[in-house]
Amino acid sequence: MSNSRLAPELERRLEQVEREAETSPRLAAKDWLFLFLSGVAFPALLLIWGGM
């Protein structure tokens, strides 16, 4: 793919992502649970397990 084609394609994709972000709903409870488990609880358990 040439560079002249890459820039318009990239712009189109960025605009599509921005439109989807504006129309998508807020995070649901299951999303918050997943974020908490993957970002806080699981790493904490790994730290505790590693210290044993």
N, C-alpha and C positions, 0 to 999 in steps of 0.2 A: 504494500500500500504506500503510495507516495505521500510526502508531507503536505502537499496541497490538498489532498483529500482528507487527511487526518484532522486538521483543524476544524473544518465544518462538521465532521462527524462527531468530534469531541464536543463541540458547542451544542449540537443537537441532543446528545446524550445528557449533558449537564442540564439543559433546559428541561428535559423529560424528568430527571431526578428531582429537580426543584419543584416542578408541577405536582409530582406525586407526593412530595413532602408537605406541600400546602394542603392537599386534599385528604391525606391519610389521617386517621383518628389518633387520638393520644394513646399513650401506652396503657395496655390493659393490666390487670392484676397479675396475670400469668407472666407477662413480660417483666414486671418489677420483681417477681419471685425469681425468675431465671437470672436476671441481672444481679440480684442479691446473692444467690447461691454461687454463681460463677465468679463474682467479683469479690465477695467477702467471706462467705462461709467455707467454700471449698479451699481457697488459699489458706485460711486460718487452720483448717484441719490438716492441710499439708505441713504447715509450720509446726503444729503440735506433734504430728506423726514423725517429722524429721528430728525433733528434739528428744525423742525417746531413745 
